[in-house]
Structures are given as structure tokens and as C-alpha cells.
Amino acid sequence: MTTPYHAQFWAYTLTVQGSPDSVDGLSRAISNARVDLNPHQVDAALFALKSPLSKGVILADEV
């Protein structure tokens, strides 16, 4: 269960981490991942995140 304090803390933490549509944001997100990345997956993620029409994305590959 999340208290209002914790919700505000997590919102602040996510906000100061930087823009998620940058290559740095993607590299931070996958730096601790325990998956095998394929080049087409990285390309698809970068394309979706850089899209000017995107307000958020959900990507799935063999889920």
C-alpha cells in the first residue's frame, strides 16, 4: 500500500530521472535488465519513444 508521501516521492524520483524518450533514458532502463536484447527490439523501442505523436508506448515481443 502506498501512502500519499510515498506516491509523491516516487513521482518526484521518476520526474528527475530525465526524459524517457532519450537514448540515455533507454540505456538506464535496460542497464539492469536480465534479458537478451535483439537489435530489432532496441530499434523498435527507440522509434516508438522518438515518435512525436507518442504520449506513451507499450511494446511487446514474444510475451
PDBQT receptor file of N, H, CA, C and O in Angstrom, charges set to zero:
ATOM      1  N   MET A   1       0.844  -1.169   0.000  1.00  0.00    +0.000 N 
ATOM      2  CA  MET A   1       0.000   0.000   0.000  1.00  0.00    +0.000 C 
ATOM      3  C   MET A   1       0.893   1.237   0.000  1.00  0.00    +0.000 C 
ATOM      4  O   MET A   1       1.888   1.294   0.723  1.00  0.00    +0.000 OA
ATOM      5  N   THR A   2       0.538   2.207  -0.799  1.00  0.00    +0.000 N 
ATOM      6  H   THR A   2      -0.270   2.161  -1.386  1.00  0.00    +0.000 HD
ATOM      7  CA  THR A   2       1.328   3.416  -0.931  1.00  0.00    +0.000 C 
ATOM      8  C   THR A   2       0.645   4.570  -0.215  1.00  0.00    +0.000 C 
ATOM      9  O   THR A   2      -0.551   4.814  -0.379  1.00  0.00    +0.000 OA
ATOM     10  N   THR A   3       1.434   5.268   0.577  1.00  0.00    +0.000 N 
ATOM     11  H   THR A   3       2.405   5.071   0.710  1.00  0.00    +0.000 HD
ATOM     12  CA  THR A   3       0.910   6.456   1.251  1.00  0.00    +0.000 C 
ATOM     13  C   THR A   3       1.031   7.639   0.304  1.00  0.00    +0.000 C 
ATOM     14  O   THR A   3       1.780   7.566  -0.670  1.00  0.00    +0.000 OA
ATOM     15  N   PRO A   4       0.316   8.729   0.564  1.00  0.00    +0.000 N 
ATOM     16  CA  PRO A   4       0.471   9.923  -0.275  1.00  0.00    +0.000 C 
ATOM     17  C   PRO A   4       1.919  10.422  -0.312  1.00  0.00    +0.000 C 
ATOM     18  O   PRO A   4       2.384  10.907  -1.343  1.00  0.00    +0.000 OA
ATOM     19  N   TYR A   5       2.622  10.304   0.801  1.00  0.00    +0.000 N 
ATOM     20  H   TYR A   5       2.245   9.909   1.639  1.00  0.00    +0.000 HD
ATOM     21  CA  TYR A   5       4.028  10.715   0.841  1.00  0.00    +0.000 C 
ATOM     22  C   TYR A   5       4.860   9.881  -0.128  1.00  0.00    +0.000 C 
ATOM     23  O   TYR A   5       5.643  10.422  -0.909  1.00  0.00    +0.000 OA
ATOM     24  N   HIS A   6       4.687   8.564  -0.073  1.00  0.00    +0.000 N 
ATOM     25  H   HIS A   6       4.052   8.125   0.561  1.00  0.00    +0.000 HD
ATOM     26  CA  HIS A   6       5.457   7.690  -0.958  1.00  0.00    +0.000 C 
ATOM     27  C   HIS A   6       5.100   7.915  -2.426  1.00  0.00    +0.000 C 
ATOM     28  O   HIS A   6       5.978   7.873  -3.288  1.00  0.00    +0.000 OA
ATOM     29  N   ALA A   7       3.836   8.149  -2.712  1.00  0.00    +0.000 N 
ATOM     30  H   ALA A   7       3.124   8.183  -2.011  1.00  0.00    +0.000 HD
ATOM     31  CA  ALA A   7       3.422   8.427  -4.087  1.00  0.00    +0.000 C 
ATOM     32  C   ALA A   7       4.099   9.686  -4.604  1.00  0.00    +0.000 C 
ATOM     33  O   ALA A   7       4.563   9.725  -5.743  1.00  0.00    +0.000 OA
ATOM     34  N   GLN A   8       4.157  10.719  -3.763  1.00  0.00    +0.000 N 
ATOM     35  H   GLN A   8       3.780  10.688  -2.837  1.00  0.00    +0.000 HD
ATOM     36  CA  GLN A   8       4.816  11.963  -4.175  1.00  0.00    +0.000 C 
ATOM     37  C   GLN A   8       6.314  11.744  -4.349  1.00  0.00    +0.000 C 
ATOM     38  O   GLN A   8       6.916  12.277  -5.281  1.00  0.00    +0.000 OA
ATOM     39  N   PHE A   9       6.911  10.971  -3.466  1.00  0.00    +0.000 N 
ATOM     40  H   PHE A   9       6.422  10.538  -2.709  1.00  0.00    +0.000 HD
ATOM     41  CA  PHE A   9       8.340  10.672  -3.571  1.00  0.00    +0.000 C 
ATOM     42  C   PHE A   9       8.652   9.948  -4.877  1.00  0.00    +0.000 C 
ATOM     43  O   PHE A   9       9.600  10.311  -5.574  1.00  0.00    +0.000 OA
ATOM     44  N   TRP A  10       7.862   8.925  -5.214  1.00  0.00    +0.000 N 
ATOM     45  H   TRP A  10       7.093   8.630  -4.647  1.00  0.00    +0.000 HD
ATOM     46  CA  TRP A  10       8.101   8.179  -6.450  1.00  0.00    +0.000 C 
ATOM     47  C   TRP A  10       7.854   9.046  -7.683  1.00  0.00    +0.000 C 
ATOM     48  O   TRP A  10       8.577   8.936  -8.673  1.00  0.00    +0.000 OA
ATOM     49  N   ALA A  11       6.853   9.894  -7.629  1.00  0.00    +0.000 N 
ATOM     50  H   ALA A  11       6.266   9.983  -6.825  1.00  0.00    +0.000 HD
ATOM     51  CA  ALA A  11       6.591  10.798  -8.756  1.00  0.00    +0.000 C 
ATOM     52  C   ALA A  11       7.770  11.736  -8.960  1.00  0.00    +0.000 C 
ATOM     53  O   ALA A  11       8.191  11.970 -10.092  1.00  0.00    +0.000 OA
ATOM     54  N   TYR A  12       8.299  12.270  -7.879  1.00  0.00    +0.000 N 
ATOM     55  H   TYR A  12       7.957  12.079  -6.959  1.00  0.00    +0.000 HD
ATOM     56  CA  TYR A  12       9.456  13.165  -7.973  1.00  0.00    +0.000 C 
ATOM     57  C   TYR A  12      10.667  12.411  -8.520  1.00  0.00    +0.000 C 
ATOM     58  O   TYR A  12      11.373  12.912  -9.396  1.00  0.00    +0.000 OA
ATOM     59  N   THR A  13      10.901  11.213  -8.003  1.00  0.00    +0.000 N 
ATOM     60  H   THR A  13      10.328  10.806  -7.292  1.00  0.00    +0.000 HD
ATOM     61  CA  THR A  13      12.042  10.416  -8.448  1.00  0.00    +0.000 C 
ATOM     62  C   THR A  13      11.967  10.129  -9.942  1.00  0.00    +0.000 C 
ATOM     63  O   THR A  13      12.969  10.235 -10.649  1.00  0.00    +0.000 OA
ATOM     64  N   LEU A  14      10.788   9.767 -10.419  1.00  0.00    +0.000 N 
ATOM     65  H   LEU A  14       9.974   9.681  -9.845  1.00  0.00    +0.000 HD
ATOM     66  CA  LEU A  14      10.626   9.496 -11.848  1.00  0.00    +0.000 C 
ATOM     67  C   LEU A  14      10.785  10.755 -12.683  1.00  0.00    +0.000 C 
ATOM     68  O   LEU A  14      11.288  10.698 -13.805  1.00  0.00    +0.000 OA
ATOM     69  N   THR A  15      10.362  11.886 -12.146  1.00  0.00    +0.000 N 
ATOM     70  H   THR A  15       9.953  11.932 -11.235  1.00  0.00    +0.000 HD
ATOM     71  CA  THR A  15      10.458  13.149 -12.879  1.00  0.00    +0.000 C 
ATOM     72  C   THR A  15      11.903  13.595 -13.048  1.00  0.00    +0.000 C 
ATOM     73  O   THR A  15      12.279  14.056 -14.126  1.00  0.00    +0.000 OA
ATOM     74  N   VAL A  16      12.715  13.467 -12.012  1.00  0.00    +0.000 N 
ATOM     75  H   VAL A  16      12.409  13.092 -11.137  1.00  0.00    +0.000 HD
ATOM     76  CA  VAL A  16      14.089  13.959 -12.084  1.00  0.00    +0.000 C 
ATOM     77  C   VAL A  16      15.027  13.007 -12.810  1.00  0.00    +0.000 C 
ATOM     78  O   VAL A  16      16.181  13.358 -13.056  1.00  0.00    +0.000 OA
ATOM     79  N   GLN A  17      14.566  11.819 -13.156  1.00  0.00    +0.000 N 
ATOM     80  H   GLN A  17      13.628  11.534 -12.956  1.00  0.00    +0.000 HD
ATOM     81  CA  GLN A  17      15.424  10.875 -13.861  1.00  0.00    +0.000 C 
ATOM     82  C   GLN A  17      15.698  11.304 -15.292  1.00  0.00    +0.000 C 
ATOM     83  O   GLN A  17      16.608  10.769 -15.925  1.00  0.00    +0.000 OA
ATOM     84  N   GLY A  18      14.961  12.223 -15.802  1.00  0.00    +0.000 N 
ATOM     85  H   GLY A  18      14.221  12.658 -15.288  1.00  0.00    +0.000 HD
ATOM     86  CA  GLY A  18      15.197  12.697 -17.151  1.00  0.00    +0.000 C 
ATOM     87  C   GLY A  18      14.144  12.221 -18.117  1.00  0.00    +0.000 C 
ATOM     88  O   GLY A  18      13.214  11.495 -17.762  1.00  0.00    +0.000 OA
ATOM     89  N   SER A  19      14.315  12.646 -19.333  1.00  0.00    +0.000 N 
ATOM     90  H   SER A  19      15.069  13.235 -19.621  1.00  0.00    +0.000 HD
ATOM     91  CA  SER A  19      13.353  12.347 -20.383  1.00  0.00    +0.000 C 
ATOM     92  C   SER A  19      13.425  10.878 -20.785  1.00  0.00    +0.000 C 
ATOM     93  O   SER A  19      14.507  10.384 -21.103  1.00  0.00    +0.000 OA
ATOM     94  N   PRO A  20      12.300  10.173 -20.777  1.00  0.00    +0.000 N 
ATOM     95  CA  PRO A  20      12.320   8.768 -21.166  1.00  0.00    +0.000 C 
ATOM     96  C   PRO A  20      12.476   8.563 -22.666  1.00  0.00    +0.000 C 
ATOM     97  O   PRO A  20      12.718   7.441 -23.109  1.00  0.00    +0.000 OA
ATOM     98  N   ASP A  21      12.344   9.622 -23.455  1.00  0.00    +0.000 N 
ATOM     99  H   ASP A  21      12.148  10.534 -23.095  1.00  0.00    +0.000 HD
ATOM    100  CA  ASP A  21      12.448   9.457 -24.902  1.00  0.00    +0.000 C 
ATOM    101  C   ASP A  21      13.861   9.689 -25.413  1.00  0.00    +0.000 C 
ATOM    102  O   ASP A  21      14.065   9.830 -26.618  1.00  0.00    +0.000 OA
ATOM    103  N   SER A  22      14.829   9.731 -24.524  1.00  0.00    +0.000 N 
ATOM    104  H   SER A  22      14.663   9.616 -23.545  1.00  0.00    +0.000 HD
ATOM    105  CA  SER A  22      16.209   9.888 -24.951  1.00  0.00    +0.000 C 
ATOM    106  C   SER A  22      16.901   8.528 -24.949  1.00  0.00    +0.000 C 
ATOM    107  O   SER A  22      16.438   7.581 -24.314  1.00  0.00    +0.000 OA
ATOM    108  N   VAL A  23      17.995   8.451 -25.655  1.00  0.00    +0.000 N 
ATOM    109  H   VAL A  23      18.372   9.220 -26.171  1.00  0.00    +0.000 HD
ATOM    110  CA  VAL A  23      18.772   7.219 -25.679  1.00  0.00    +0.000 C 
ATOM    111  C   VAL A  23      19.311   6.931 -24.286  1.00  0.00    +0.000 C 
ATOM    112  O   VAL A  23      19.401   5.771 -23.882  1.00  0.00    +0.000 OA
ATOM    113  N   ASP A  24      19.670   7.982 -23.546  1.00  0.00    +0.000 N 
ATOM    114  H   ASP A  24      19.597   8.924 -23.874  1.00  0.00    +0.000 HD
ATOM    115  CA  ASP A  24      20.152   7.789 -22.180  1.00  0.00    +0.000 C 
ATOM    116  C   ASP A  24      19.073   7.172 -21.303  1.00  0.00    +0.000 C 
ATOM    117  O   ASP A  24      19.357   6.310 -20.472  1.00  0.00    +0.000 OA
ATOM    118  N   GLY A  25      17.835   7.616 -21.490  1.00  0.00    +0.000 N 
ATOM    119  H   GLY A  25      17.604   8.316 -22.165  1.00  0.00    +0.000 HD
ATOM    120  CA  GLY A  25      16.731   7.051 -20.720  1.00  0.00    +0.000 C 
ATOM    121  C   GLY A  25      16.539   5.577 -21.013  1.00  0.00    +0.000 C 
ATOM    122  O   GLY A  25      16.298   4.781 -20.105  1.00  0.00    +0.000 OA
ATOM    123  N   LEU A  26      16.646   5.214 -22.278  1.00  0.00    +0.000 N 
ATOM    124  H   LEU A  26      16.842   5.860 -23.016  1.00  0.00    +0.000 HD
ATOM    125  CA  LEU A  26      16.508   3.810 -22.652  1.00  0.00    +0.000 C 
ATOM    126  C   LEU A  26      17.662   2.991 -22.094  1.00  0.00    +0.000 C 
ATOM    127  O   LEU A  26      17.455   1.884 -21.597  1.00  0.00    +0.000 OA
ATOM    128  N   SER A  27      18.869   3.524 -22.173  1.00  0.00    +0.000 N 
ATOM    129  H   SER A  27      19.037   4.424 -22.576  1.00  0.00    +0.000 HD
ATOM    130  CA  SER A  27      20.015   2.764 -21.674  1.00  0.00    +0.000 C 
ATOM    131  C   SER A  27      19.943   2.572 -20.169  1.00  0.00    +0.000 C 
ATOM    132  O   SER A  27      20.342   1.522 -19.665  1.00  0.00    +0.000 OA
ATOM    133  N   ARG A  28      19.442   3.570 -19.435  1.00  0.00    +0.000 N 
ATOM    134  H   ARG A  28      19.118   4.423 -19.844  1.00  0.00    +0.000 HD
ATOM    135  CA  ARG A  28      19.260   3.402 -17.991  1.00  0.00    +0.000 C 
ATOM    136  C   ARG A  28      18.207   2.340 -17.696  1.00  0.00    +0.000 C 
ATOM    137  O   ARG A  28      18.346   1.558 -16.755  1.00  0.00    +0.000 OA
ATOM    138  N   ALA A  29      17.167   2.320 -18.499  1.00  0.00    +0.000 N 
ATOM    139  H   ALA A  29      17.055   2.955 -19.263  1.00  0.00    +0.000 HD
ATOM    140  CA  ALA A  29      16.078   1.370 -18.265  1.00  0.00    +0.000 C 
ATOM    141  C   ALA A  29      16.519  -0.069 -18.491  1.00  0.00    +0.000 C 
ATOM    142  O   ALA A  29      16.048  -0.976 -17.804  1.00  0.00    +0.000 OA
ATOM    143  N   ILE A  30      17.411  -0.287 -19.440  1.00  0.00    +0.000 N 
ATOM    144  H   ILE A  30      17.794   0.450 -19.998  1.00  0.00    +0.000 HD
ATOM    145  CA  ILE A  30      17.804  -1.660 -19.758  1.00  0.00    +0.000 C 
ATOM    146  C   ILE A  30      19.148  -2.056 -19.165  1.00  0.00    +0.000 C 
ATOM    147  O   ILE A  30      19.591  -3.187 -19.363  1.00  0.00    +0.000 OA
ATOM    148  N   SER A  31      19.806  -1.159 -18.445  1.00  0.00    +0.000 N 
ATOM    149  H   SER A  31      19.445  -0.240 -18.284  1.00  0.00    +0.000 HD
ATOM    150  CA  SER A  31      21.137  -1.470 -17.931  1.00  0.00    +0.000 C 
ATOM    151  C   SER A  31      21.124  -2.624 -16.936  1.00  0.00    +0.000 C 
ATOM    152  O   SER A  31      22.083  -3.395 -16.880  1.00  0.00    +0.000 OA
ATOM    153  N   ASN A  32      20.075  -2.754 -16.164  1.00  0.00    +0.000 N 
ATOM    154  H   ASN A  32      19.296  -2.128 -16.210  1.00  0.00    +0.000 HD
ATOM    155  CA  ASN A  32      19.986  -3.839 -15.189  1.00  0.00    +0.000 C 
ATOM    156  C   ASN A  32      19.046  -4.954 -15.634  1.00  0.00    +0.000 C 
ATOM    157  O   ASN A  32      18.705  -5.832 -14.841  1.00  0.00    +0.000 OA
ATOM    158  N   ALA A  33      18.632  -4.925 -16.883  1.00  0.00    +0.000 N 
ATOM    159  H   ALA A  33      18.909  -4.212 -17.527  1.00  0.00    +0.000 HD
ATOM    160  CA  ALA A  33      17.691  -5.929 -17.378  1.00  0.00    +0.000 C 
ATOM    161  C   ALA A  33      18.376  -7.287 -17.490  1.00  0.00    +0.000 C 
ATOM    162  O   ALA A  33      19.563  -7.383 -17.805  1.00  0.00    +0.000 OA
ATOM    163  N   ARG A  34      17.614  -8.308 -17.229  1.00  0.00    +0.000 N 
ATOM    164  H   ARG A  34      16.650  -8.230 -16.974  1.00  0.00    +0.000 HD
ATOM    165  CA  ARG A  34      18.132  -9.672 -17.342  1.00  0.00    +0.000 C 
ATOM    166  C   ARG A  34      17.487 -10.361 -18.539  1.00  0.00    +0.000 C 
ATOM    167  O   ARG A  34      16.887 -11.428 -18.414  1.00  0.00    +0.000 OA
ATOM    168  N   VAL A  35      17.622  -9.739 -19.682  1.00  0.00    +0.000 N 
ATOM    169  H   VAL A  35      18.110  -8.872 -19.784  1.00  0.00    +0.000 HD
ATOM    170  CA  VAL A  35      17.053 -10.275 -20.912  1.00  0.00    +0.000 C 
ATOM    171  C   VAL A  35      18.093 -10.170 -22.015  1.00  0.00    +0.000 C 
ATOM    172  O   VAL A  35      19.046  -9.395 -21.922  1.00  0.00    +0.000 OA
ATOM    173  N   ASP A  36      17.896 -10.955 -23.049  1.00  0.00    +0.000 N 
ATOM    174  H   ASP A  36      17.122 -11.585 -23.124  1.00  0.00    +0.000 HD
ATOM    175  CA  ASP A  36      18.747 -10.855 -24.231  1.00  0.00    +0.000 C 
ATOM    176  C   ASP A  36      18.095  -9.871 -25.188  1.00  0.00    +0.000 C 
ATOM    177  O   ASP A  36      16.986 -10.102 -25.670  1.00  0.00    +0.000 OA
ATOM    178  N   LEU A  37      18.785  -8.779 -25.458  1.00  0.00    +0.000 N 
ATOM    179  H   LEU A  37      19.686  -8.592 -25.067  1.00  0.00    +0.000 HD
ATOM    180  CA  LEU A  37      18.244  -7.772 -26.366  1.00  0.00    +0.000 C 
ATOM    181  C   LEU A  37      18.645  -8.089 -27.794  1.00  0.00    +0.000 C 
ATOM    182  O   LEU A  37      19.793  -8.431 -28.077  1.00  0.00    +0.000 OA
ATOM    183  N   ASN A  38      17.689  -7.971 -28.673  1.00  0.00    +0.000 N 
ATOM    184  H   ASN A  38      16.756  -7.693 -28.444  1.00  0.00    +0.000 HD
ATOM    185  CA  ASN A  38      17.941  -8.120 -30.097  1.00  0.00    +0.000 C 
ATOM    186  C   ASN A  38      17.932  -6.739 -30.729  1.00  0.00    +0.000 C 
ATOM    187  O   ASN A  38      17.197  -5.860 -30.279  1.00  0.00    +0.000 OA
ATOM    188  N   PRO A  39      18.733  -6.534 -31.762  1.00  0.00    +0.000 N 
ATOM    189  CA  PRO A  39      18.798  -5.207 -32.386  1.00  0.00    +0.000 C 
ATOM    190  C   PRO A  39      17.444  -4.675 -32.839  1.00  0.00    +0.000 C 
ATOM    191  O   PRO A  39      17.190  -3.476 -32.729  1.00  0.00    +0.000 OA
ATOM    192  N   HIS A  40      16.563  -5.548 -33.349  1.00  0.00    +0.000 N 
ATOM    193  H   HIS A  40      16.770  -6.523 -33.439  1.00  0.00    +0.000 HD
ATOM    194  CA  HIS A  40      15.263  -5.058 -33.815  1.00  0.00    +0.000 C 
ATOM    195  C   HIS A  40      14.408  -4.569 -32.648  1.00  0.00    +0.000 C 
ATOM    196  O   HIS A  40      13.577  -3.679 -32.828  1.00  0.00    +0.000 OA
ATOM    197  N   GLN A  41      14.598  -5.132 -31.464  1.00  0.00    +0.000 N 
ATOM    198  H   GLN A  41      15.273  -5.855 -31.318  1.00  0.00    +0.000 HD
ATOM    199  CA  GLN A  41      13.848  -4.679 -30.296  1.00  0.00    +0.000 C 
ATOM    200  C   GLN A  41      14.304  -3.286 -29.862  1.00  0.00    +0.000 C 
ATOM    201  O   GLN A  41      13.484  -2.429 -29.533  1.00  0.00    +0.000 OA
ATOM    202  N   VAL A  42      15.604  -3.075 -29.867  1.00  0.00    +0.000 N 
ATOM    203  H   VAL A  42      16.270  -3.771 -30.134  1.00  0.00    +0.000 HD
ATOM    204  CA  VAL A  42      16.144  -1.764 -29.497  1.00  0.00    +0.000 C 
ATOM    205  C   VAL A  42      15.708  -0.719 -30.511  1.00  0.00    +0.000 C 
ATOM    206  O   VAL A  42      15.311   0.385 -30.138  1.00  0.00    +0.000 OA
ATOM    207  N   ASP A  43      15.778  -1.063 -31.795  1.00  0.00    +0.000 N 
ATOM    208  H   ASP A  43      16.100  -1.959 -32.098  1.00  0.00    +0.000 HD
ATOM    209  CA  ASP A  43      15.348  -0.129 -32.840  1.00  0.00    +0.000 C 
ATOM    210  C   ASP A  43      13.871   0.224 -32.698  1.00  0.00    +0.000 C 
ATOM    211  O   ASP A  43      13.495   1.387 -32.849  1.00  0.00    +0.000 OA
ATOM    212  N   ALA A  44      13.036  -0.762 -32.412  1.00  0.00    +0.000 N 
ATOM    213  H   ALA A  44      13.341  -1.707 -32.289  1.00  0.00    +0.000 HD
ATOM    214  CA  ALA A  44      11.600  -0.507 -32.247  1.00  0.00    +0.000 C 
ATOM    215  C   ALA A  44      11.340   0.384 -31.043  1.00  0.00    +0.000 C 
ATOM    216  O   ALA A  44      10.498   1.280 -31.105  1.00  0.00    +0.000 OA
ATOM    217  N   ALA A  45      12.048   0.150 -29.954  1.00  0.00    +0.000 N 
ATOM    218  H   ALA A  45      12.732  -0.578 -29.903  1.00  0.00    +0.000 HD
ATOM    219  CA  ALA A  45      11.864   0.973 -28.756  1.00  0.00    +0.000 C 
ATOM    220  C   ALA A  45      12.288   2.412 -29.015  1.00  0.00    +0.000 C 
ATOM    221  O   ALA A  45      11.578   3.343 -28.637  1.00  0.00    +0.000 OA
ATOM    222  N   LEU A  46      13.427   2.601 -29.651  1.00  0.00    +0.000 N 
ATOM    223  H   LEU A  46      14.004   1.845 -29.958  1.00  0.00    +0.000 HD
ATOM    224  CA  LEU A  46      13.885   3.964 -29.950  1.00  0.00    +0.000 C 
ATOM    225  C   LEU A  46      12.930   4.670 -30.905  1.00  0.00    +0.000 C 
ATOM    226  O   LEU A  46      12.645   5.854 -30.724  1.00  0.00    +0.000 OA
ATOM    227  N   PHE A  47      12.434   3.968 -31.911  1.00  0.00    +0.000 N 
ATOM    228  H   PHE A  47      12.666   3.006 -32.057  1.00  0.00    +0.000 HD
ATOM    229  CA  PHE A  47      11.485   4.558 -32.850  1.00  0.00    +0.000 C 
ATOM    230  C   PHE A  47      10.217   4.996 -32.131  1.00  0.00    +0.000 C 
ATOM    231  O   PHE A  47       9.730   6.106 -32.346  1.00  0.00    +0.000 OA
ATOM    232  N   ALA A  48       9.682   4.127 -31.278  1.00  0.00    +0.000 N 
ATOM    233  H   ALA A  48      10.078   3.225 -31.104  1.00  0.00    +0.000 HD
ATOM    234  CA  ALA A  48       8.442   4.451 -30.563  1.00  0.00    +0.000 C 
ATOM    235  C   ALA A  48       8.635   5.617 -29.610  1.00  0.00    +0.000 C 
ATOM    236  O   ALA A  48       7.759   6.474 -29.498  1.00  0.00    +0.000 OA
ATOM    237  N   LEU A  49       9.761   5.662 -28.925  1.00  0.00    +0.000 N 
ATOM    238  H   LEU A  49      10.473   4.966 -29.016  1.00  0.00    +0.000 HD
ATOM    239  CA  LEU A  49       9.998   6.729 -27.956  1.00  0.00    +0.000 C 
ATOM    240  C   LEU A  49      10.273   8.072 -28.619  1.00  0.00    +0.000 C 
ATOM    241  O   LEU A  49      10.002   9.117 -28.027  1.00  0.00    +0.000 OA
ATOM    242  N   LYS A  50      10.803   8.062 -29.828  1.00  0.00    +0.000 N 
ATOM    243  H   LYS A  50      11.023   7.213 -30.308  1.00  0.00    +0.000 HD
ATOM    244  CA  LYS A  50      11.105   9.313 -30.528  1.00  0.00    +0.000 C 
ATOM    245  C   LYS A  50       9.938   9.832 -31.353  1.00  0.00    +0.000 C 
ATOM    246  O   LYS A  50      10.015  10.933 -31.899  1.00  0.00    +0.000 OA
ATOM    247  N   SER A  51       8.873   9.071 -31.454  1.00  0.00    +0.000 N 
ATOM    248  H   SER A  51       8.811   8.177 -31.010  1.00  0.00    +0.000 HD
ATOM    249  CA  SER A  51       7.726   9.479 -32.257  1.00  0.00    +0.000 C 
ATOM    250  C   SER A  51       7.070  10.720 -31.666  1.00  0.00    +0.000 C 
ATOM    251  O   SER A  51       6.731  10.732 -30.482  1.00  0.00    +0.000 OA
ATOM    252  N   PRO A  52       6.884  11.770 -32.475  1.00  0.00    +0.000 N 
ATOM    253  CA  PRO A  52       6.266  12.994 -31.951  1.00  0.00    +0.000 C 
ATOM    254  C   PRO A  52       4.791  12.805 -31.602  1.00  0.00    +0.000 C 
ATOM    255  O   PRO A  52       4.228  13.612 -30.863  1.00  0.00    +0.000 OA
ATOM    256  N   LEU A  53       4.167  11.768 -32.114  1.00  0.00    +0.000 N 
ATOM    257  H   LEU A  53       4.625  11.112 -32.715  1.00  0.00    +0.000 HD
ATOM    258  CA  LEU A  53       2.756  11.518 -31.833  1.00  0.00    +0.000 C 
ATOM    259  C   LEU A  53       2.556  10.657 -30.590  1.00  0.00    +0.000 C 
ATOM    260  O   LEU A  53       1.430  10.478 -30.128  1.00  0.00    +0.000 OA
ATOM    261  N   SER A  54       3.638  10.131 -30.059  1.00  0.00    +0.000 N 
ATOM    262  H   SER A  54       4.553  10.276 -30.435  1.00  0.00    +0.000 HD
ATOM    263  CA  SER A  54       3.542   9.203 -28.940  1.00  0.00    +0.000 C 
ATOM    264  C   SER A  54       3.449   9.933 -27.612  1.00  0.00    +0.000 C 
ATOM    265  O   SER A  54       4.248  10.823 -27.322  1.00  0.00    +0.000 OA
ATOM    266  N   LYS A  55       2.476   9.553 -26.817  1.00  0.00    +0.000 N 
ATOM    267  H   LYS A  55       1.826   8.830 -27.053  1.00  0.00    +0.000 HD
ATOM    268  CA  LYS A  55       2.358  10.071 -25.452  1.00  0.00    +0.000 C 
ATOM    269  C   LYS A  55       2.677   8.959 -24.461  1.00  0.00    +0.000 C 
ATOM    270  O   LYS A  55       2.463   9.108 -23.258  1.00  0.00    +0.000 OA
ATOM    271  N   GLY A  56       3.172   7.881 -24.957  1.00  0.00    +0.000 N 
ATOM    272  H   GLY A  56       3.345   7.759 -25.934  1.00  0.00    +0.000 HD
ATOM    273  CA  GLY A  56       3.497   6.705 -24.164  1.00  0.00    +0.000 C 
ATOM    274  C   GLY A  56       3.359   5.487 -25.050  1.00  0.00    +0.000 C 
ATOM    275  O   GLY A  56       2.564   5.481 -25.989  1.00  0.00    +0.000 OA
ATOM    276  N   VAL A  57       4.115   4.476 -24.759  1.00  0.00    +0.000 N 
ATOM    277  H   VAL A  57       4.761   4.481 -23.995  1.00  0.00    +0.000 HD
ATOM    278  CA  VAL A  57       4.090   3.290 -25.601  1.00  0.00    +0.000 C 
ATOM    279  C   VAL A  57       4.099   2.029 -24.744  1.00  0.00    +0.000 C 
ATOM    280  O   VAL A  57       4.585   2.025 -23.613  1.00  0.00    +0.000 OA
ATOM    281  N   ILE A  58       3.557   0.978 -25.307  1.00  0.00    +0.000 N 
ATOM    282  H   ILE A  58       3.162   0.981 -26.225  1.00  0.00    +0.000 HD
ATOM    283  CA  ILE A  58       3.675  -0.355 -24.733  1.00  0.00    +0.000 C 
ATOM    284  C   ILE A  58       4.216  -1.236 -25.847  1.00  0.00    +0.000 C 
ATOM    285  O   ILE A  58       3.603  -1.370 -26.906  1.00  0.00    +0.000 OA
ATOM    286  N   LEU A  59       5.356  -1.826 -25.595  1.00  0.00    +0.000 N 
ATOM    287  H   LEU A  59       5.854  -1.718 -24.735  1.00  0.00    +0.000 HD
ATOM    288  CA  LEU A  59       5.972  -2.700 -26.583  1.00  0.00    +0.000 C 
ATOM    289  C   LEU A  59       5.970  -4.124 -26.042  1.00  0.00    +0.000 C 
ATOM    290  O   LEU A  59       6.227  -4.348 -24.859  1.00  0.00    +0.000 OA
ATOM    291  N   ALA A  60       5.684  -5.069 -26.901  1.00  0.00    +0.000 N 
ATOM    292  H   ALA A  60       5.475  -4.887 -27.862  1.00  0.00    +0.000 HD
ATOM    293  CA  ALA A  60       5.711  -6.475 -26.504  1.00  0.00    +0.000 C 
ATOM    294  C   ALA A  60       6.323  -7.284 -27.633  1.00  0.00    +0.000 C 
ATOM    295  O   ALA A  60       6.009  -7.074 -28.805  1.00  0.00    +0.000 OA
ATOM    296  N   ASP A  61       7.184  -8.193 -27.274  1.00  0.00    +0.000 N 
ATOM    297  H   ASP A  61       7.439  -8.363 -26.322  1.00  0.00    +0.000 HD
ATOM    298  CA  ASP A  61       7.804  -9.065 -28.253  1.00  0.00    +0.000 C 
ATOM    299  C   ASP A  61       7.863 -10.459 -27.646  1.00  0.00    +0.000 C 
ATOM    300  O   ASP A  61       8.609 -10.704 -26.698  1.00  0.00    +0.000 OA
ATOM    301  N   GLU A  62       7.079 -11.358 -28.195  1.00  0.00    +0.000 N 
ATOM    302  H   GLU A  62       6.473 -11.158 -28.965  1.00  0.00    +0.000 HD
ATOM    303  CA  GLU A  62       7.022 -12.739 -27.726  1.00  0.00    +0.000 C 
ATOM    304  C   GLU A  62       6.638 -12.815 -26.255  1.00  0.00    +0.000 C 
ATOM    305  O   GLU A  62       7.254 -13.550 -25.483  1.00  0.00    +0.000 OA
ATOM    306  N   VAL A  63       5.645 -12.071 -25.881  1.00  0.00    +0.000 N 
ATOM    307  H   VAL A  63       5.145 -11.474 -26.509  1.00  0.00    +0.000 HD
ATOM    308  CA  VAL A  63       5.195 -12.076 -24.484  1.00  0.00    +0.000 C 
ATOM    309  C   VAL A  63       4.109 -13.105 -24.320  1.00  0.00    +0.000 C 
ATOM    310  O   VAL A  63       3.585 -13.279 -23.220  1.00  0.00    +0.000 OA
TER     311      VAL A  63
